[in-house]
Amino acid sequence: MRRLENKVAIITGAASGIGRATALRFADEGAKVVVADLSEKEGTELAKEINGTFVKVNVAEEESVKAMYAQVVKTYGGVDILFNNAGISPADDDSILTTDLDAWHRVQEVNLTSVYLCCKYGIPLLLERGGGSIINTASFVAVLGSATSQISYTASKGGVLSMSRELGVQFARQGIRVNALCPGPVNTPLLQELFAKDPERAARRLIHVPVGRFAEPEEIASAVLFLASDDASFVTASTFLVDGGIHGAYVTPL
């Protein structure tokens, strides 16, 4: 039997990168997948490909998130899995000395407030089903300091990690598992765009990965599938690092 047979899963930021790879994997495992994204063209095409449903949503806006859940409940009757994955990493989020308040707020809204909103309005729906799984995308930078700073991004991911841990503890006995996925650098359009503008920054990041390469989105999707499935039935409130060994390295071999 497929691991997510007849489960309803919402994936935010599903139109590309880790979200897209996870949507494809979830569908292969039998889930009814809600492709939630601002990118209407790519999201609609993906939903059609996997026989899922596309919902256009701005995860940083409360009413948009509430409307997303209302549409999902109307379509599928409920929700079992939330993968809160949407996020941004803009070029103007850099050192604290150069990042202005507008960039700070913009990243916090999309990366952290969105997780708050999706959990706030999603958890009651999971409780109606007797439990479920929430996977929130944090980052390896939530547990490590970085000399290549993205100050608001790093702070937002630290917030996601702490919030996930607290929710995992709070709702554990009600059947809801909440885990923070902490990927290392992943070969996604977001990373490609950032590093294409600054090859030196890419080289500095890559040299710290013991595996010697960036992750592929499909590798991260495998970790998400584990956390979403009953295979992870005793895993909650965890910092789930999938980073090629970055967190364990003092120096890396050349």
N, C-alpha and C positions, 0 to 999 in steps of 0.2 A: 504493500500500500504506500502511496506517495505521502510524504511527511506533512503536507499542509492540505490534505484532501478536504474540500468544502469549507475551508477557513476563508474568512473575508479579511483582506489585508489592505491597509492604506499606506501608501509610500509617498511621502512628500519629496519634492525635488526629483521626481521619478523620470523626467524626460531625458536625462543624460547621466553619464558617469556612473557612480556607485548605485544611484537610484534606478537607472535603466537596467543595469546588470542584475540587480536584485529583483526587479519586476519580472524579468525573463525567467530567472531561477525559481521564484515563487510560483509562477504560472506552470512551469514544468513539474512542480511538486504538488499541483492540484488546487492552488489557492485561487480565489476570485479576487483579482487585483484591481485596486483603485489607483490609477495613475494621477496623482495630484501635483499640479505644476502651474506656473504662469505661462509656460511656452505651449501655446495651444496647438500649433501645427505638429511639433514633435510629439507632444503628449497624446494627441488624438491618433497619430499614426501608430504609436507604441500600443495604446489600448486596443486598437483594431487588431494588431499583430498577435496579441496574447488573449484576445477575446475578453478584455476587461472593460473598465469604464474610466473615461477621462473626466476629471473635475478641475476646472480652472480655479485656482485659489491663490490668494496672497496670504501666506502663513503669518505675516506680521500684523495682520488686521483681524481684530476679534470677530467682526460680523462675517467676514469672509470664511474664517475657520468654522464658525457655527453653521454657516450655509453649506459648507462642504460635508459636515457630518449629517446634516438634515438630508442632503441628497443621497448619501451613502445608505442611511437607514431606510429611506424610501425605496432605493433600488434593491438592497440586499437584506434588509431587516435587522441588521446589526453589524458589529465589528468584533474581530478576534485578535488582530495584530496591528500594531501601529509602528511604522518605521519612520521616525521623525528625522529626516535626512537633509532637508533643504538648508542651504547655507551659502554664504558669499565670502569672498576673500579679495576685496578690491585693492588696486594698486596704491590708493591713497591711505590705506591702513598700513602704517609702517612703524618707525620708531615713535615712542611717546613724545619725542621732541619735535616731530614734524607732522604728526597725525592731528588733524583738527577735530573739533567737537562734532561736526556734522558727520564725518566719517566714523567716529566712535559710535554715535547713536545709530547710524544706519546698519552697521554690522551687528550691534547688540540686538536690534529689533528683529533682524532676519535670522540670526544664529541662536539667540537665547530666548527672546520673548516668544518667538514662534513655538519653541518646544514647550514653554509654559502654557501657551494657549491650546496647543494640540493635546497636551496631557490633561489640562483642566476640563476640556469638553469631551475628551475621548475616554477618560477613565470611567465616568458614569456608564458609558455604553458597554465597556468591558465588564463592569460589575453586573450589568443586566444579563450577560452571557455566563456569569459564574466565574469569570477570570479571563486571562489572556496574557499576551506578551507585548511589551513596549521596548523598542530598541531606539535609543537616542544617539545620534552621531555626535560624539565629542571629537577628540583628536589626541595624538600622542603629545601635543604641546600642552595639553591639560595636566600632564604629570612631569614635564621636563621644561626647563628654561631654554630659550633659544637665543643665540646671538644674532640670528637673522630675524628681527622682530616684526611681528604683525600684532601690535599691542591690543587692539580691540578684539581681533580674532582669537588670540590666546586667552584673553579674559573671558570671552563669551563661551569658549569651549570648557574652561574651568568651571563656569557656572552650570553648563549642561551636565558635567560630570557630577558635581555636588548635588544638583537637583535630582538626577537619576538615582543616586545612592539613597537620598532621603525618601523618594517615592517608593523605591524598591523595598525599603524597610517598612514604610507606613502601610503598604497594601499587600505585603507578603501573605498574610493569613486570610486574605480575601481572594486569593488565587491569581493575583496579578504580579507578574514578574517584570521588573524594570531594570534594564542594563544599559550601560554607556559603552558604545562601540568606539574604540580609540584607534583609528587607522593611522599608519604612517603615511608618507607621501604616496599618492596614488596617481597613476597615469590616466588622468581625466582631462577633459577640455579646460577645466578651471586651472589645474596645475600647468598644463601646456601653455595656456595664455599668459599666466604669471611669469613662468620661467623663460618663455620665448622673448619677453621684454628684458630679461635680465639673466643671461646664460651663466654669469658668474655666481649668481644666487643659487641657481640650480646645481651647479657643481659643488658649492659649499654644502648644500643639503644632502646630495647624493653620497658624499664621502663619509657621512656619518651612519649610513645604513649598512650593517654588517653583511646582509645578503648581497649587497652590491648593486641593487637596482630598485626602481620604484615598483610598488604593487600594481597589479592589474585589477580593474574593477570587479572582475569575476571572482578573484580571490577574496575580496572583501565581502562580496555577495554570499560566498560560502559560509563565512562567519555569521552573517546576518541570519541566514537560513538556520544555522544551528541554534542561535539564540531564540528564534521565532518558534522553533519546533519543540515537541515534547522531549527530544534528546537533551534539552537544557532544562528539564523540569526542576532541578535543584540549583539552578543558577539564577540569582537575582542580586540586585544592588552591587553588581560587579563592575570593575574597571577592565573591560575586555580589550586588551591590547593586541592589535594585529599590525605590527610595525616593522617586521623584518629584523627584529632584535635591537632596535634603536635604544629602547629603554634600559637594556641590559649592558650596553657597551660603554666602556671608558675610552678606548681607542679602537679603531677598526683596522684590520689588515689590508694592505694594499694589494 
